[in-house]
Amino acid sequence: MANNNNNTGSNRILVPEARQALNQMKLEIASELGMANYDTLDKGNLPSRQNGYVGGYMTKNLVKMAQQNMGGTTR
């Protein structure tokens, strides 16, 4: 595999000002999925499926928001 030094695929936040909004979105999605107090939970004790759901729904919502901002269609 080629060494990729441009940080593609990293979890680095490109717009630091967005950190608070992303954290809020994460907590809201976790709450909707029935994981109350997600910010205080030990994520190491959660099944990867539950953590994956939170990240997956965050990604889905962010893509939807980007499409709306670009004037695209959403599902």
N, CA, C and O atoms as a GROMACS GRO file, in nm:
protein
  300
    1MET      N    1   0.085  -0.118   0.000
    1MET     CA    2   0.000   0.000   0.000
    1MET      C    3   0.089   0.123   0.000
    1MET      O    4   0.190   0.127   0.071
    2ALA      N    5   0.054   0.221  -0.077
    2ALA     CA    6   0.134   0.344  -0.089
    2ALA      C    7   0.123   0.427   0.038
    2ALA      O    8   0.019   0.430   0.104
    3ASN      N    9   0.232   0.493   0.071
    3ASN     CA   10   0.233   0.583   0.185
    3ASN      C   11   0.164   0.712   0.146
    3ASN      O   12   0.207   0.779   0.052
    4ASN      N   13   0.060   0.746   0.214
    4ASN     CA   14  -0.021   0.863   0.180
    4ASN      C   15  -0.001   0.968   0.288
    4ASN      O   16  -0.053   0.953   0.399
    5ASN      N   17   0.072   1.073   0.260
    5ASN     CA   18   0.107   1.173   0.359
    5ASN      C   19   0.013   1.292   0.363
    5ASN      O   20   0.039   1.387   0.436
    6ASN      N   21  -0.094   1.289   0.289
    6ASN     CA   22  -0.184   1.405   0.286
    6ASN      C   23  -0.299   1.395   0.386
    6ASN      O   24  -0.395   1.472   0.377
    7ASN      N   25  -0.293   1.302   0.480
    7ASN     CA   26  -0.392   1.284   0.586
    7ASN      C   27  -0.531   1.249   0.534
    7ASN      O   28  -0.629   1.268   0.606
    8THR      N   29  -0.542   1.198   0.413
    8THR     CA   30  -0.670   1.155   0.362
    8THR      C   31  -0.722   1.041   0.448
    8THR      O   32  -0.650   0.945   0.475
    9GLY      N   33  -0.846   1.052   0.491
    9GLY     CA   34  -0.906   0.947   0.571
    9GLY      C   35  -0.881   0.962   0.720
    9GLY      O   36  -0.925   0.877   0.798
   10SER      N   37  -0.812   1.067   0.762
   10SER     CA   38  -0.787   1.086   0.904
   10SER      C   39  -0.910   1.148   0.970
   10SER      O   40  -1.001   1.194   0.902
   11ASN      N   41  -0.911   1.148   1.100
   11ASN     CA   42  -1.021   1.206   1.176
   11ASN      C   43  -0.994   1.351   1.213
   11ASN      O   44  -1.058   1.406   1.302
   12ARG      N   45  -0.899   1.413   1.145
   12ARG     CA   46  -0.862   1.551   1.173
   12ARG      C   47  -0.974   1.643   1.129
   12ARG      O   48  -1.023   1.632   1.016
   13ILE      N   49  -1.016   1.734   1.217
   13ILE     CA   50  -1.120   1.831   1.183
   13ILE      C   51  -1.055   1.943   1.103
   13ILE      O   52  -0.963   2.008   1.151
   14LEU      N   53  -1.104   1.964   0.982
   14LEU     CA   54  -1.046   2.064   0.893
   14LEU      C   55  -1.087   2.205   0.928
   14LEU      O   56  -1.014   2.300   0.898
   15VAL      N   57  -1.202   2.221   0.990
   15VAL     CA   58  -1.250   2.353   1.033
   15VAL      C   59  -1.268   2.347   1.184
   15VAL      O   60  -1.373   2.304   1.232
   16PRO      N   61  -1.166   2.391   1.260
   16PRO     CA   62  -1.172   2.378   1.407
   16PRO      C   63  -1.296   2.440   1.469
   16PRO      O   64  -1.343   2.394   1.573
   17GLU      N   65  -1.350   2.544   1.407
   17GLU     CA   66  -1.470   2.609   1.462
   17GLU      C   67  -1.591   2.516   1.458
   17GLU      O   68  -1.690   2.542   1.526
   18ALA      N   69  -1.585   2.410   1.380
   18ALA     CA   70  -1.697   2.318   1.366
   18ALA      C   71  -1.699   2.212   1.476
   18ALA      O   72  -1.797   2.138   1.489
   19ARG      N   73  -1.594   2.204   1.555
   19ARG     CA   74  -1.583   2.098   1.657
   19ARG      C   75  -1.705   2.093   1.749
   19ARG      O   76  -1.760   1.986   1.772
   20GLN      N   77  -1.748   2.207   1.801
   20GLN     CA   78  -1.860   2.212   1.894
   20GLN      C   79  -1.990   2.164   1.826
   20GLN      O   80  -2.067   2.089   1.885
   21ALA      N   81  -2.012   2.207   1.703
   21ALA     CA   82  -2.132   2.166   1.631
   21ALA      C   83  -2.130   2.016   1.604
   21ALA      O   84  -2.234   1.950   1.615
   22LEU      N   85  -2.014   1.960   1.570
   22LEU     CA   86  -2.003   1.816   1.545
   22LEU      C   87  -2.027   1.738   1.674
   22LEU      O   88  -2.094   1.635   1.672
   23ASN      N   89  -1.973   1.786   1.784
   23ASN     CA   90  -1.996   1.718   1.912
   23ASN      C   91  -2.143   1.721   1.951
   23ASN      O   92  -2.197   1.622   2.001
   24GLN      N   93  -2.209   1.835   1.927
   24GLN     CA   94  -2.352   1.846   1.958
   24GLN      C   95  -2.433   1.752   1.870
   24GLN      O   96  -2.526   1.687   1.918
   25MET      N   97  -2.397   1.744   1.742
   25MET     CA   98  -2.466   1.653   1.651
   25MET      C   99  -2.448   1.508   1.699
   25MET      O  100  -2.543   1.430   1.697
   26LYS      N  101  -2.328   1.474   1.741
   26LYS     CA  102  -2.300   1.339   1.787
   26LYS      C  103  -2.388   1.304   1.908
   26LYS      O  104  -2.444   1.195   1.915
   27LEU      N  105  -2.400   1.397   2.003
   27LEU     CA  106  -2.481   1.372   2.123
   27LEU      C  107  -2.629   1.359   2.088
   27LEU      O  108  -2.699   1.275   2.144
   28GLU      N  109  -2.677   1.443   1.995
   28GLU     CA  110  -2.818   1.436   1.956
   28GLU      C  111  -2.849   1.305   1.886
   28GLU      O  112  -2.953   1.244   1.912
   29ILE      N  113  -2.761   1.261   1.798
   29ILE     CA  114  -2.783   1.136   1.725
   29ILE      C  115  -2.778   1.019   1.822
   29ILE      O  116  -2.862   0.929   1.814
   30ALA      N  117  -2.682   1.019   1.912
   30ALA     CA  118  -2.672   0.911   2.010
   30ALA      C  119  -2.799   0.905   2.095
   30ALA      O  120  -2.848   0.796   2.126
   31SER      N  121  -2.850   1.020   2.133
   31SER     CA  122  -2.973   1.024   2.212
   31SER      C  123  -3.090   0.968   2.133
   31SER      O  124  -3.171   0.892   2.187
   32GLU      N  125  -3.099   1.005   2.004
   32GLU     CA  126  -3.206   0.952   1.919
   32GLU      C  127  -3.196   0.800   1.904
   32GLU      O  128  -3.297   0.732   1.886
   33LEU      N  129  -3.074   0.747   1.913
   33LEU     CA  130  -3.054   0.603   1.900
   33LEU      C  131  -3.065   0.531   2.035
   33LEU      O  132  -3.040   0.411   2.044
   34GLY      N  133  -3.103   0.605   2.139
   34GLY     CA  134  -3.127   0.544   2.270
   34GLY      C  135  -3.004   0.535   2.359
   34GLY      O  136  -3.004   0.461   2.456
   35MET      N  137  -2.900   0.610   2.326
   35MET     CA  138  -2.778   0.610   2.408
   35MET      C  139  -2.770   0.742   2.483
   35MET      O  140  -2.697   0.833   2.443
   36ALA      N  141  -2.845   0.752   2.592
   36ALA     CA  142  -2.845   0.873   2.672
   36ALA      C  143  -2.708   0.890   2.738
   36ALA      O  144  -2.640   0.792   2.766
   37ASN      N  145  -2.670   1.012   2.762
   37ASN     CA  146  -2.542   1.044   2.827
   37ASN      C  147  -2.423   0.986   2.750
   37ASN      O  148  -2.328   0.937   2.811
   38TYR      N  149  -2.428   0.991   2.619
   38TYR     CA  150  -2.323   0.934   2.534
   38TYR      C  151  -2.187   0.995   2.564
   38TYR      O  152  -2.085   0.926   2.556
   39ASP      N  153  -2.185   1.124   2.599
   39ASP     CA  154  -2.058   1.190   2.626
   39ASP      C  155  -1.988   1.138   2.750
   39ASP      O  156  -1.866   1.150   2.763
   40THR      N  157  -2.064   1.078   2.843
   40THR     CA  158  -2.003   1.027   2.965
   40THR      C  159  -1.984   0.876   2.963
   40THR      O  160  -1.923   0.820   3.054
   41LEU      N  161  -2.035   0.809   2.859
   41LEU     CA  162  -2.019   0.663   2.849
   41LEU      C  163  -1.876   0.626   2.817
   41LEU      O  164  -1.805   0.701   2.748
   42ASP      N  165  -1.833   0.512   2.867
   42ASP     CA  166  -1.703   0.457   2.830
   42ASP      C  167  -1.720   0.389   2.695
   42ASP      O  168  -1.775   0.279   2.686
   43LYS      N  169  -1.673   0.456   2.589
   43LYS     CA  170  -1.693   0.404   2.452
   43LYS      C  171  -1.627   0.269   2.432
   43LYS      O  172  -1.666   0.194   2.343
   44GLY      N  173  -1.526   0.237   2.514
   44GLY     CA  174  -1.459   0.109   2.502
   44GLY      C  175  -1.548  -0.007   2.544
   44GLY      O  176  -1.523  -0.122   2.507
   45ASN      N  177  -1.650   0.022   2.622
   45ASN     CA  178  -1.743  -0.082   2.666
   45ASN      C  179  -1.865  -0.096   2.576
   45ASN      O  180  -1.946  -0.187   2.594
   46LEU      N  181  -1.879  -0.005   2.479
   46LEU     CA  182  -1.991  -0.014   2.385
   46LEU      C  183  -1.953  -0.106   2.270
   46LEU      O  184  -1.837  -0.108   2.227
   47PRO      N  185  -2.048  -0.182   2.220
   47PRO     CA  186  -2.019  -0.262   2.101
   47PRO      C  187  -1.986  -0.171   1.983
   47PRO      O  188  -2.041  -0.061   1.972
   48SER      N  189  -1.898  -0.216   1.897
   48SER     CA  190  -1.859  -0.134   1.782
   48SER      C  191  -1.979  -0.100   1.695
   48SER      O  192  -1.980   0.004   1.630
   49ARG      N  193  -2.079  -0.186   1.693
   49ARG     CA  194  -2.199  -0.159   1.615
   49ARG      C  195  -2.267  -0.031   1.662
   49ARG      O  196  -2.309   0.051   1.581
   50GLN      N  197  -2.277  -0.012   1.795
   50GLN     CA  198  -2.342   0.109   1.847
   50GLN      C  199  -2.260   0.233   1.814
   50GLN      O  200  -2.315   0.334   1.770
   51ASN      N  201  -2.129   0.227   1.836
   51ASN     CA  202  -2.045   0.342   1.801
   51ASN      C  203  -2.051   0.369   1.652
   51ASN      O  204  -2.052   0.484   1.609
   52GLY      N  205  -2.056   0.263   1.572
   52GLY     CA  206  -2.064   0.278   1.427
   52GLY      C  207  -2.193   0.343   1.383
   52GLY      O  208  -2.194   0.421   1.288
   53TYR      N  209  -2.303   0.312   1.451
   53TYR     CA  210  -2.430   0.374   1.417
   53TYR      C  211  -2.420   0.526   1.434
   53TYR      O  212  -2.467   0.602   1.349
   54VAL      N  213  -2.361   0.570   1.544
   54VAL     CA  214  -2.351   0.714   1.569
   54VAL      C  215  -2.270   0.781   1.457
   54VAL      O  216  -2.314   0.881   1.400
   55GLY      N  217  -2.154   0.725   1.426
   55GLY     CA  218  -2.071   0.782   1.319
   55GLY      C  219  -2.139   0.774   1.184
   55GLY      O  220  -2.128   0.868   1.104
   56GLY      N  221  -2.208   0.665   1.158
   56GLY     CA  222  -2.277   0.650   1.030
   56GLY      C  223  -2.388   0.750   1.011
   56GLY      O  224  -2.404   0.808   0.904
   57TYR      N  225  -2.466   0.771   1.117
   57TYR     CA  226  -2.575   0.868   1.108
   57TYR      C  227  -2.520   1.010   1.099
   57TYR      O  228  -2.579   1.095   1.032
   58MET      N  229  -2.407   1.037   1.166
   58MET     CA  230  -2.344   1.168   1.152
   58MET      C  231  -2.305   1.192   1.007
   58MET      O  232  -2.332   1.299   0.951
   59THR      N  233  -2.242   1.094   0.947
   59THR     CA  234  -2.199   1.106   0.807
   59THR      C  235  -2.318   1.126   0.716
   59THR      O  236  -2.315   1.211   0.626
   60LYS      N  237  -2.423   1.048   0.738
   60LYS     CA  238  -2.544   1.060   0.656
   60LYS      C  239  -2.601   1.201   0.666
   60LYS      O  240  -2.639   1.260   0.565
   61ASN      N  241  -2.608   1.256   0.787
   61ASN     CA  242  -2.663   1.390   0.806
   61ASN      C  243  -2.573   1.496   0.744
   61ASN      O  244  -2.623   1.593   0.686
   62LEU      N  245  -2.441   1.480   0.756
   62LEU     CA  246  -2.349   1.578   0.699
   62LEU      C  247  -2.356   1.578   0.547
   62LEU      O  248  -2.349   1.684   0.484
   63VAL      N  249  -2.370   1.461   0.487
   63VAL     CA  250  -2.383   1.453   0.341
   63VAL      C  251  -2.514   1.519   0.297
   63VAL      O  252  -2.517   1.593   0.199
   64LYS      N  253  -2.620   1.493   0.372
   64LYS     CA  254  -2.750   1.553   0.340
   64LYS      C  255  -2.742   1.706   0.348
   64LYS      O  256  -2.794   1.776   0.262
   65MET      N  257  -2.676   1.757   0.453
   65MET     CA  258  -2.661   1.901   0.468
   65MET      C  259  -2.579   1.960   0.353
   65MET      O  260  -2.613   2.067   0.302
   66ALA      N  261  -2.474   1.892   0.312
   66ALA     CA  262  -2.390   1.941   0.202
   66ALA      C  263  -2.470   1.943   0.072
   66ALA      O  264  -2.459   2.038  -0.005
   67GLN      N  265  -2.549   1.839   0.048
   67GLN     CA  266  -2.630   1.835  -0.073
   67GLN      C  267  -2.731   1.948  -0.075
   67GLN      O  268  -2.754   2.010  -0.179
   68GLN      N  269  -2.791   1.976   0.039
   68GLN     CA  270  -2.887   2.085   0.046
   68GLN      C  271  -2.820   2.220   0.021
   68GLN      O  272  -2.876   2.307  -0.046
   69ASN      N  273  -2.700   2.237   0.074
   69ASN     CA  274  -2.627   2.362   0.053
   69ASN      C  275  -2.584   2.380  -0.091
   69ASN      O  276  -2.570   2.493  -0.139
   70MET      N  277  -2.562   2.270  -0.160
   70MET     CA  278  -2.521   2.277  -0.301
   70MET      C  279  -2.641   2.277  -0.394
   70MET      O  280  -2.625   2.285  -0.516
   71GLY      N  281  -2.760   2.267  -0.339
   71GLY     CA  282  -2.879   2.268  -0.422
   71GLY      C  283  -2.913   2.134  -0.482
   71GLY      O  284  -2.996   2.125  -0.573
   72GLY      N  285  -2.849   2.028  -0.432
   72GLY     CA  286  -2.875   1.894  -0.483
   72GLY      C  287  -2.998   1.833  -0.420
   72GLY      O  288  -3.061   1.892  -0.332
   73THR      N  289  -3.031   1.716  -0.466
   73THR     CA  290  -3.147   1.646  -0.412
   73THR      C  291  -3.103   1.559  -0.297
   73THR      O  292  -2.987   1.518  -0.291
   74THR      N  293  -3.195   1.531  -0.205
   74THR     CA  294  -3.169   1.443  -0.091
   74THR      C  295  -3.275   1.336  -0.088
   74THR      O  296  -3.383   1.350  -0.146
   75ARG      N  297  -3.242   1.229  -0.020
   75ARG     CA  298  -3.338   1.119  -0.003
   75ARG      C  299  -3.391   1.118   0.136
   75ARG      O  300  -3.473   1.033   0.171
   0.00000   0.00000   0.00000
